[in-house]
Each structure stands twice: as C-alpha cells, then as structure tokens.
C-alpha cells in the first residue's frame, strides 16, 4: 500500500481568507496569528487577500467567524483562541461552546472554518 500526498498549490488562485483572533490571552494568540499569516503567505496568498478581525475572547469566536464567513468575498476562516485551564469548569464550557459553534458554521455555510485553540 502506498500513501498519496495531496498538497494544494495556491499560488495561481486568489483565495480570500479571514482570520478571527481572540484578544484575551493575547500573549498566545498574537503569536498564533503571526504564524497563520506567515503560513498563508508561504502558500501564495497575498496580504491583500487576508482579512484579520479581532474579538474579545474565545467565546466570541463563533459569532465573529460567522459574520466573516458570510461575506461573499471570504472563502474560509481560521479561528484563533487561547483558553487556559484553571480550577473551575469555565475552560470546559468555553471550549465546548467554541467547538460546537465552529462545527455548526462548517455545516451551515459550506465554507471551511478551522479552529486553532490552545
């Protein structure tokens, strides 16, 4: 059995990608945002075709991503947030809400919404 590796060449295509990044825990999310932009640029997507929207925290990611993914000009969204586990169940509630919200967006819009949570 052989493994077939399929990798996209985006250099001839002008995809427009939105990035939603939470401001809360910005010491983590800012670095993730920089990395996402660098990766998109390395795949041939120009800065002109990248839209970055900041939201207050991870809990607001699904709503912000929905507003962005529903724009006709956006082909897909990368969602970036950081939730730090503490002594309360807050971590579980927020992560579950974001995961469900992002999953619902994938199904309802037909556009890819990819969540990066730390």
N, CA, C and O atoms as a GROMACS GRO file, in nm:
protein
  472
    1UNK      N    1   0.085  -0.118   0.000
    1UNK     CA    2   0.000   0.000   0.000
    1UNK      C    3   0.089   0.124   0.000
    1UNK      O    4   0.186   0.132   0.076
    2UNK      N    5   0.056   0.220  -0.085
    2UNK     CA    6   0.131   0.344  -0.088
    2UNK      C    7   0.043   0.460  -0.042
    2UNK      O    8  -0.080   0.457  -0.056
    3UNK      N    9   0.107   0.558   0.012
    3UNK     CA   10   0.036   0.676   0.063
    3UNK      C   11   0.047   0.786  -0.042
    3UNK      O   12   0.156   0.818  -0.088
    4UNK      N   13  -0.066   0.843  -0.078
    4UNK     CA   14  -0.067   0.953  -0.172
    4UNK      C   15  -0.079   1.083  -0.095
    4UNK      O   16  -0.172   1.101  -0.016
    5UNK      N   17   0.014   1.172  -0.117
    5UNK     CA   18   0.013   1.302  -0.052
    5UNK      C   19  -0.038   1.407  -0.150
    5UNK      O   20   0.020   1.427  -0.257
    6UNK      N   21  -0.147   1.472  -0.113
    6UNK     CA   22  -0.204   1.576  -0.197
    6UNK      C   23  -0.186   1.708  -0.124
    6UNK      O   24  -0.236   1.726  -0.012
    7UNK      N   25  -0.116   1.799  -0.186
    7UNK     CA   26  -0.091   1.929  -0.124
    7UNK      C   27  -0.132   2.038  -0.221
    7UNK      O   28  -0.098   2.033  -0.340
    8UNK      N   29  -0.205   2.135  -0.171
    8UNK     CA   30  -0.257   2.241  -0.257
    8UNK      C   31  -0.147   2.338  -0.299
    8UNK      O   32  -0.060   2.373  -0.220
    9UNK      N   33  -0.154   2.378  -0.423
    9UNK     CA   34  -0.070   2.486  -0.474
    9UNK      C   35  -0.162   2.606  -0.492
    9UNK      O   36  -0.240   2.611  -0.587
   10UNK      N   37  -0.154   2.701  -0.402
   10UNK     CA   38  -0.244   2.814  -0.402
   10UNK      C   39  -0.188   2.936  -0.477
   10UNK      O   40  -0.250   3.042  -0.477
   11UNK      N   41  -0.073   2.920  -0.540
   11UNK     CA   42  -0.007   3.036  -0.600
   11UNK      C   43  -0.084   3.094  -0.718
   11UNK      O   44  -0.072   3.213  -0.746
   12UNK      N   45  -0.161   3.013  -0.789
   12UNK     CA   46  -0.236   3.063  -0.904
   12UNK      C   47  -0.381   3.098  -0.870
   12UNK      O   48  -0.458   3.135  -0.959
   13UNK      N   49  -0.417   3.085  -0.747
   13UNK     CA   50  -0.555   3.107  -0.706
   13UNK      C   51  -0.559   3.222  -0.606
   13UNK      O   52  -0.472   3.233  -0.519
   14UNK      N   53  -0.659   3.306  -0.619
   14UNK     CA   54  -0.668   3.421  -0.528
   14UNK      C   55  -0.773   3.395  -0.420
   14UNK      O   56  -0.877   3.462  -0.417
   15UNK      N   57  -0.746   3.299  -0.333
   15UNK     CA   58  -0.835   3.275  -0.220
   15UNK      C   59  -0.833   3.395  -0.128
   15UNK      O   60  -0.731   3.461  -0.111
   16UNK      N   61  -0.949   3.422  -0.067
   16UNK     CA   62  -0.958   3.528   0.033
   16UNK      C   63  -0.991   3.460   0.165
   16UNK      O   64  -1.095   3.396   0.181
   17UNK      N   65  -0.900   3.475   0.259
   17UNK     CA   66  -0.909   3.406   0.387
   17UNK      C   67  -0.928   3.507   0.499
   17UNK      O   68  -0.859   3.609   0.505
   18UNK      N   69  -1.023   3.478   0.587
   18UNK     CA   70  -1.043   3.558   0.705
   18UNK      C   71  -0.979   3.491   0.825
   18UNK      O   72  -0.977   3.368   0.834
   19UNK      N   73  -0.928   3.569   0.915
   19UNK     CA   74  -0.873   3.517   1.040
   19UNK      C   75  -0.941   3.590   1.154
   19UNK      O   76  -0.940   3.713   1.160
   20UNK      N   77  -1.000   3.513   1.244
   20UNK     CA   78  -1.059   3.568   1.367
   20UNK      C   79  -0.964   3.532   1.480
   20UNK      O   80  -0.933   3.415   1.500
   21UNK      N   81  -0.919   3.631   1.554
   21UNK     CA   82  -0.826   3.606   1.664
   21UNK      C   83  -0.876   3.674   1.791
   21UNK      O   84  -0.909   3.793   1.792
   22UNK      N   85  -0.882   3.597   1.898
   22UNK     CA   86  -0.926   3.650   2.027
   22UNK      C   87  -0.817   3.739   2.087
   22UNK      O   88  -0.698   3.710   2.076
   23UNK      N   89  -0.859   3.846   2.150
   23UNK     CA   90  -0.764   3.935   2.219
   23UNK      C   91  -0.725   3.879   2.356
   23UNK      O   92  -0.613   3.902   2.403
   24UNK      N   93  -0.818   3.807   2.421
   24UNK     CA   94  -0.790   3.751   2.553
   24UNK      C   95  -0.675   3.652   2.539
   24UNK      O   96  -0.672   3.575   2.444
   25UNK      N   97  -0.584   3.653   2.631
   25UNK     CA   98  -0.462   3.571   2.626
   25UNK      C   99  -0.380   3.603   2.500
   25UNK      O  100  -0.329   3.514   2.433
   26UNK      N  101  -0.369   3.732   2.472
   26UNK     CA  102  -0.300   3.776   2.351
   26UNK      C  103  -0.152   3.737   2.349
   26UNK      O  104  -0.091   3.734   2.242
   27UNK      N  105  -0.096   3.708   2.464
   27UNK     CA  106   0.044   3.664   2.465
   27UNK      C  107   0.058   3.531   2.391
   27UNK      O  108   0.169   3.495   2.351
   28UNK      N  109  -0.051   3.459   2.374
   28UNK     CA  110  -0.053   3.335   2.295
   28UNK      C  111  -0.112   3.361   2.157
   28UNK      O  112  -0.053   3.322   2.056
   29UNK      N  113  -0.228   3.426   2.153
   29UNK     CA  114  -0.299   3.440   2.026
   29UNK      C  115  -0.226   3.529   1.926
   29UNK      O  116  -0.238   3.508   1.805
   30UNK      N  117  -0.151   3.628   1.973
   30UNK     CA  118  -0.076   3.713   1.880
   30UNK      C  119   0.029   3.632   1.804
   30UNK      O  120   0.049   3.653   1.684
   31UNK      N  121   0.096   3.541   1.872
   31UNK     CA  122   0.196   3.456   1.807
   31UNK      C  123   0.130   3.359   1.709
   31UNK      O  124   0.183   3.332   1.602
   32UNK      N  125   0.013   3.306   1.749
   32UNK     CA  126  -0.060   3.216   1.659
   32UNK      C  127  -0.107   3.291   1.536
   32UNK      O  128  -0.104   3.237   1.425
   33UNK      N  129  -0.152   3.415   1.554
   33UNK     CA  130  -0.196   3.497   1.442
   33UNK      C  131  -0.080   3.523   1.345
   33UNK      O  132  -0.096   3.510   1.224
   34UNK      N  133   0.034   3.560   1.399
   34UNK     CA  134   0.152   3.583   1.314
   34UNK      C  135   0.188   3.457   1.236
   34UNK      O  136   0.221   3.464   1.118
   35UNK      N  137   0.182   3.342   1.302
   35UNK     CA  138   0.213   3.216   1.236
   35UNK      C  139   0.114   3.182   1.126
   35UNK      O  140   0.153   3.132   1.020
   36UNK      N  141  -0.015   3.208   1.150
   36UNK     CA  142  -0.117   3.181   1.048
   36UNK      C  143  -0.096   3.269   0.925
   36UNK      O  144  -0.107   3.222   0.812
   37UNK      N  145  -0.066   3.397   0.948
   37UNK     CA  146  -0.041   3.488   0.836
   37UNK      C  147   0.082   3.443   0.757
   37UNK      O  148   0.080   3.441   0.634
   38UNK      N  149   0.188   3.409   0.828
   38UNK     CA  150   0.310   3.362   0.761
   38UNK      C  151   0.284   3.237   0.678
   38UNK      O  152   0.334   3.225   0.566
   39UNK      N  153   0.205   3.143   0.732
   39UNK     CA  154   0.174   3.019   0.660
   39UNK      C  155   0.094   3.050   0.534
   39UNK      O  156   0.124   2.996   0.427
   40UNK      N  157  -0.008   3.135   0.545
   40UNK     CA  158  -0.089   3.169   0.428
   40UNK      C  159  -0.003   3.234   0.320
   40UNK      O  160  -0.016   3.202   0.202
   41UNK      N  161   0.084   3.326   0.361
   41UNK     CA  162   0.172   3.392   0.265
   41UNK      C  163   0.268   3.293   0.200
   41UNK      O  164   0.299   3.305   0.082
   42UNK      N  165   0.314   3.194   0.276
   42UNK     CA  166   0.404   3.094   0.219
   42UNK      C  167   0.334   3.004   0.118
   42UNK      O  168   0.399   2.941   0.035
   43UNK      N  169   0.202   3.000   0.124
   43UNK     CA  170   0.122   2.921   0.029
   43UNK      C  171   0.074   3.004  -0.089
   43UNK      O  172  -0.004   2.956  -0.171
   44UNK      N  173   0.120   3.129  -0.098
   44UNK     CA  174   0.089   3.211  -0.213
   44UNK      C  175  -0.028   3.305  -0.196
   44UNK      O  176  -0.067   3.372  -0.291
   45UNK      N  177  -0.085   3.312  -0.077
   45UNK     CA  178  -0.196   3.404  -0.054
   45UNK      C  179  -0.137   3.539  -0.013
   45UNK      O  180  -0.059   3.547   0.082
   46UNK      N  181  -0.175   3.643  -0.085
   46UNK     CA  182  -0.118   3.775  -0.060
   46UNK      C  183  -0.184   3.840   0.062
   46UNK      O  184  -0.295   3.802   0.101
   47UNK      N  185  -0.115   3.937   0.119
   47UNK     CA  186  -0.170   4.010   0.233
   47UNK      C  187  -0.302   4.077   0.198
   47UNK      O  188  -0.391   4.091   0.282
   48UNK      N  189  -0.314   4.119   0.073
   48UNK     CA  190  -0.437   4.183   0.026
   48UNK      C  191  -0.558   4.088   0.038
   48UNK      O  192  -0.671   4.135   0.052
   49UNK      N  193  -0.534   3.958   0.034
   49UNK     CA  194  -0.642   3.859   0.039
   49UNK      C  195  -0.660   3.798   0.179
   49UNK      O  196  -0.727   3.697   0.194
   50UNK      N  197  -0.600   3.861   0.279
   50UNK     CA  198  -0.615   3.815   0.417
   50UNK      C  199  -0.683   3.926   0.497
   50UNK      O  200  -0.637   4.040   0.499
   51UNK      N  201  -0.794   3.890   0.562
   51UNK     CA  202  -0.866   3.984   0.647
   51UNK      C  203  -0.857   3.935   0.791
   51UNK      O  204  -0.894   3.821   0.820
   52UNK      N  205  -0.809   4.021   0.880
   52UNK     CA  206  -0.797   3.985   1.022
   52UNK      C  207  -0.900   4.063   1.102
   52UNK      O  208  -0.911   4.185   1.090
   53UNK      N  209  -0.977   3.990   1.184
   53UNK     CA  210  -1.075   4.052   1.273
   53UNK      C  211  -1.046   4.003   1.414
   53UNK      O  212  -1.032   3.883   1.437
   54UNK      N  213  -1.036   4.095   1.508
   54UNK     CA  214  -1.012   4.059   1.648
   54UNK      C  215  -1.146   4.058   1.722
   54UNK      O  216  -1.235   4.138   1.693
   55UNK      N  217  -1.160   3.965   1.815
   55UNK     CA  218  -1.278   3.960   1.900
   55UNK      C  219  -1.230   3.958   2.045
   55UNK      O  220  -1.113   3.930   2.070
   56UNK      N  221  -1.319   3.988   2.142
   56UNK     CA  222  -1.274   3.999   2.280
   56UNK      C  223  -1.210   3.873   2.336
   56UNK      O  224  -1.102   3.880   2.395
   57UNK      N  225  -1.274   3.759   2.319
   57UNK     CA  226  -1.222   3.635   2.375
   57UNK      C  227  -1.263   3.517   2.291
   57UNK      O  228  -1.328   3.533   2.188
   58UNK      N  229  -1.225   3.397   2.334
   58UNK     CA  230  -1.256   3.276   2.258
   58UNK      C  231  -1.405   3.251   2.246
   58UNK      O  232  -1.451   3.200   2.144
   59UNK      N  233  -1.480   3.286   2.350
   59UNK     CA  234  -1.624   3.261   2.348
   59UNK      C  235  -1.692   3.333   2.232
   59UNK      O  236  -1.793   3.286   2.180
   60UNK      N  237  -1.638   3.447   2.191
   60UNK     CA  238  -1.696   3.525   2.082
   60UNK      C  239  -1.649   3.481   1.944
   60UNK      O  240  -1.694   3.537   1.844
   61UNK      N  241  -1.562   3.384   1.936
   61UNK     CA  242  -1.510   3.339   1.807
   61UNK      C  243  -1.620   3.293   1.711
   61UNK      O  244  -1.621   3.338   1.596
   62UNK      N  245  -1.713   3.206   1.752
   62UNK     CA  246  -1.813   3.159   1.654
   62UNK      C  247  -1.896   3.272   1.592
   62UNK      O  248  -1.919   3.271   1.471
   63UNK      N  249  -1.941   3.367   1.672
   63UNK     CA  250  -2.021   3.477   1.617
   63UNK      C  251  -1.938   3.563   1.523
   63UNK      O  252  -1.985   3.601   1.415
   64UNK      N  253  -1.817   3.594   1.563
   64UNK     CA  254  -1.730   3.676   1.478
   64UNK      C  255  -1.696   3.602   1.349
   64UNK      O  256  -1.696   3.662   1.241
   65UNK      N  257  -1.667   3.473   1.360
   65UNK     CA  258  -1.637   3.392   1.241
   65UNK      C  259  -1.758   3.384   1.149
   65UNK      O  260  -1.744   3.384   1.027
   66UNK      N  261  -1.877   3.375   1.207
   66UNK     CA  262  -1.999   3.370   1.126
   66UNK      C  263  -2.015   3.497   1.043
   66UNK      O  264  -2.046   3.491   0.924
   67UNK      N  265  -1.993   3.612   1.106
   67UNK     CA  266  -2.003   3.740   1.034
   67UNK      C  267  -1.903   3.744   0.919
   67UNK      O  268  -1.933   3.794   0.811
   68UNK      N  269  -1.784   3.693   0.943
   68UNK     CA  270  -1.679   3.696   0.842
   68UNK      C  271  -1.704   3.595   0.731
   68UNK      O  272  -1.690   3.628   0.613
   69UNK      N  273  -1.739   3.473   0.767
   69UNK     CA  274  -1.758   3.368   0.666
   69UNK      C  275  -1.880   3.394   0.578
   69UNK      O  276  -1.887   3.343   0.467
   70UNK      N  277  -1.974   3.473   0.626
   70UNK     CA  278  -2.093   3.505   0.546
   70UNK      C  279  -2.069   3.617   0.445
   70UNK      O  280  -2.157   3.646   0.364
   71UNK      N  281  -1.952   3.679   0.450
   71UNK     CA  282  -1.917   3.777   0.347
   71UNK      C  283  -1.889   3.700   0.218
   71UNK      O  284  -1.818   3.599   0.221
   72UNK      N  285  -1.943   3.745   0.108
   72UNK     CA  286  -1.924   3.675  -0.019
   72UNK      C  287  -1.777   3.666  -0.058
   72UNK      O  288  -1.735   3.570  -0.122
   73UNK      N  289  -1.700   3.766  -0.021
   73UNK     CA  290  -1.560   3.770  -0.065
   73UNK      C  291  -1.468   3.677   0.014
   73UNK      O  292  -1.353   3.658  -0.025
   74UNK      N  293  -1.516   3.619   0.124
   74UNK     CA  294  -1.431   3.532   0.207
   74UNK      C  295  -1.455   3.385   0.170
   74UNK      O  296  -1.569   3.338   0.167
   75UNK      N  297  -1.346   3.313   0.142
   75UNK     CA  298  -1.356   3.172   0.104
   75UNK      C  299  -1.347   3.078   0.223
   75UNK      O  300  -1.396   2.965   0.215
   76UNK      N  301  -1.286   3.121   0.331
   76UNK     CA  302  -1.272   3.038   0.451
   76UNK      C  303  -1.217   3.120   0.565
   76UNK      O  304  -1.167   3.231   0.545
   77UNK      N  305  -1.228   3.065   0.686
   77UNK     CA  306  -1.187   3.139   0.806
   77UNK      C  307  -1.100   3.051   0.895
   77UNK      O  308  -1.127   2.932   0.913
   78UNK      N  309  -0.998   3.111   0.949
   78UNK     CA  310  -0.916   3.049   1.053
   78UNK      C  311  -0.952   3.119   1.183
   78UNK      O  312  -0.947   3.241   1.192
   79UNK      N  313  -0.987   3.041   1.284
   79UNK     CA  314  -1.027   3.097   1.414
   79UNK      C  315  -0.919   3.065   1.517
   79UNK      O  316  -0.880   2.949   1.532
   80UNK      N  317  -0.872   3.168   1.587
   80UNK     CA  318  -0.762   3.152   1.682
   80UNK      C  319  -0.804   3.200   1.820
   80UNK      O  320  -0.852   3.312   1.837
   81UNK      N  321  -0.786   3.112   1.919
   81UNK     CA  322  -0.817   3.149   2.057
   81UNK      C  323  -0.732   3.070   2.154
   81UNK      O  324  -0.674   2.968   2.119
   82UNK      N  325  -0.725   3.119   2.277
   82UNK     CA  326  -0.649   3.050   2.381
   82UNK      C  327  -0.731   3.053   2.510
   82UNK      O  328  -0.767   3.159   2.561
   83UNK      N  329  -0.759   2.935   2.562
   83UNK     CA  330  -0.832   2.922   2.688
   83UNK      C  331  -0.741   2.845   2.783
   83UNK      O  332  -0.696   2.735   2.751
   84UNK      N  333  -0.715   2.903   2.897
   84UNK     CA  334  -0.622   2.841   2.992
   84UNK      C  335  -0.701   2.771   3.102
   84UNK      O  336  -0.789   2.830   3.165
   85UNK      N  337  -0.669   2.644   3.122
   85UNK     CA  338  -0.741   2.564   3.222
   85UNK      C  339  -0.706   2.613   3.363
   85UNK      O  340  -0.590   2.632   3.398
   86UNK      N  341  -0.811   2.632   3.441
   86UNK     CA  342  -0.795   2.672   3.581
   86UNK      C  343  -0.863   2.571   3.672
   86UNK      O  344  -0.879   2.455   3.636
   87UNK      N  345  -0.904   2.617   3.790
   87UNK     CA  346  -0.966   2.528   3.889
   87UNK      C  347  -1.117   2.519   3.876
   87UNK      O  348  -1.181   2.445   3.951
   88UNK      N  349  -1.175   2.593   3.780
   88UNK     CA  350  -1.320   2.589   3.762
   88UNK      C  351  -1.352   2.523   3.628
   88UNK      O  352  -1.263   2.502   3.546
   89UNK      N  353  -1.478   2.490   3.605
   89UNK     CA  354  -1.515   2.427   3.477
   89UNK      C  355  -1.527   2.526   3.361
   89UNK      O  356  -1.569   2.488   3.252
   90UNK      N  357  -1.491   2.652   3.383
   90UNK     CA  358  -1.500   2.755   3.280
   90UNK      C  359  -1.431   2.712   3.151
   90UNK      O  360  -1.486   2.731   3.042
   91UNK      N  361  -1.312   2.653   3.162
   91UNK     CA  362  -1.236   2.606   3.045
   91UNK      C  363  -1.321   2.513   2.960
   91UNK      O  364  -1.329   2.530   2.838
   92UNK      N  365  -1.385   2.416   3.024
   92UNK     CA  366  -1.466   2.317   2.951
   92UNK      C  367  -1.585   2.383   2.883
   92UNK      O  368  -1.617   2.350   2.768
   93UNK      N  369  -1.651   2.476   2.951
   93UNK     CA  370  -1.767   2.544   2.894
   93UNK      C  371  -1.730   2.625   2.770
   93UNK      O  372  -1.797   2.618   2.667
   94UNK      N  373  -1.623   2.701   2.781
   94UNK     CA  374  -1.582   2.786   2.670
   94UNK      C  375  -1.536   2.702   2.551
   94UNK      O  376  -1.577   2.726   2.438
   95UNK      N  377  -1.451   2.604   2.577
   95UNK     CA  378  -1.401   2.520   2.468
   95UNK      C  379  -1.514   2.444   2.398
   95UNK      O  380  -1.515   2.432   2.276
   96UNK      N  381  -1.609   2.394   2.476
   96UNK     CA  382  -1.723   2.323   2.417
   96UNK      C  383  -1.806   2.416   2.331
   96UNK      O  384  -1.846   2.380   2.220
   97UNK      N  385  -1.834   2.537   2.380
   97UNK     CA  386  -1.914   2.633   2.304
   97UNK      C  387  -1.845   2.673   2.173
   97UNK      O  388  -1.910   2.681   2.069
   98UNK      N  389  -1.716   2.696   2.178
   98UNK     CA  390  -1.642   2.736   2.058
   98UNK      C  391  -1.638   2.621   1.958
   98UNK      O  392  -1.660   2.641   1.838
   99UNK      N  393  -1.612   2.501   2.006
   99UNK     CA  394  -1.606   2.385   1.917
   99UNK      C  395  -1.740   2.362   1.849
   99UNK      O  396  -1.745   2.339   1.728
  100UNK      N  397  -1.849   2.367   1.925
  100UNK     CA  398  -1.982   2.348   1.865
  100UNK      C  399  -2.013   2.460   1.766
  100UNK      O  400  -2.065   2.434   1.658
  101UNK      N  401  -1.981   2.583   1.804
  101UNK     CA  402  -2.010   2.696   1.715
  101UNK      C  403  -1.935   2.687   1.584
  101UNK      O  404  -1.993   2.712   1.478
  102UNK      N  405  -1.808   2.654   1.590
  102UNK     CA  406  -1.727   2.642   1.468
  102UNK      C  407  -1.774   2.524   1.384
  102UNK      O  408  -1.781   2.534   1.261
  103UNK      N  409  -1.805   2.412   1.447
  103UNK     CA  410  -1.856   2.295   1.374
  103UNK      C  411  -1.986   2.329   1.302
  103UNK      O  412  -2.005   2.291   1.186
  104UNK      N  413  -2.075   2.399   1.370
  104UNK     CA  414  -2.202   2.439   1.309
  104UNK      C  415  -2.179   2.529   1.188
  104UNK      O  416  -2.250   2.518   1.088
  105UNK      N  417  -2.081   2.617   1.196
  105UNK     CA  418  -2.051   2.706   1.083
  105UNK      C  419  -2.005   2.627   0.961
  105UNK      O  420  -2.044   2.658   0.848
  106UNK      N  421  -1.923   2.526   0.982
  106UNK     CA  422  -1.878   2.443   0.871
  106UNK      C  423  -1.997   2.379   0.800
  106UNK      O  424  -2.003   2.377   0.677
  107UNK      N  425  -2.090   2.327   0.878
  107UNK     CA  426  -2.205   2.259   0.820
  107UNK      C  427  -2.305   2.356   0.757
  107UNK      O  428  -2.361   2.326   0.652
  108UNK      N  429  -2.328   2.470   0.819
  108UNK     CA  430  -2.432   2.561   0.771
  108UNK      C  431  -2.387   2.650   0.655
  108UNK      O  432  -2.470   2.690   0.573
  109UNK      N  433  -2.258   2.681   0.648
  109UNK     CA  434  -2.213   2.772   0.542
  109UNK      C  435  -2.152   2.701   0.423
  109UNK      O  436  -2.150   2.755   0.312
  110UNK      N  437  -2.101   2.581   0.444
  110UNK     CA  438  -2.033   2.511   0.336
  110UNK      C  439  -1.894   2.566   0.308
  110UNK      O  440  -1.827   2.522   0.214
  111UNK      N  441  -1.851   2.660   0.390
  111UNK     CA  442  -1.715   2.714   0.378
  111UNK      C  443  -1.633   2.662   0.495
  111UNK      O  444  -1.686   2.643   0.604
  112UNK      N  445  -1.504   2.640   0.474
  112UNK     CA  446  -1.422   2.589   0.583
  112UNK      C  447  -1.396   2.694   0.691
  112UNK      O  448  -1.356   2.806   0.662
  113UNK      N  449  -1.419   2.655   0.815
  113UNK     CA  450  -1.384   2.735   0.931
  113UNK      C  451  -1.298   2.644   1.017
  113UNK      O  452  -1.346   2.542   1.067
  114UNK      N  453  -1.174   2.680   1.033
  114UNK     CA  454  -1.076   2.597   1.102
  114UNK      C  455  -1.039   2.664   1.233
  114UNK      O  456  -0.998   2.780   1.235
  115UNK      N  457  -1.054   2.592   1.341
  115UNK     CA  458  -1.029   2.648   1.473
  115UNK      C  459  -0.894   2.604   1.528
  115UNK      O  460  -0.863   2.485   1.530
  116UNK      N  461  -0.815   2.700   1.571
  116UNK     CA  462  -0.688   2.675   1.639
  116UNK      C  463  -0.705   2.722   1.783
  116UNK      O  464  -0.706   2.842   1.810
  117UNK      N  465  -0.717   2.629   1.873
  117UNK     CA  466  -0.732   2.667   2.013
  117UNK      C  467  -0.616   2.610   2.091
  117UNK      O  468  -0.570   2.499   2.065
  118UNK      N  469  -0.570   2.689   2.186
  118UNK     CA  470  -0.459   2.647   2.269
  118UNK      C  471  -0.510   2.636   2.410
  118UNK      O  472  -0.434   2.601   2.500
   0.00000   0.00000   0.00000
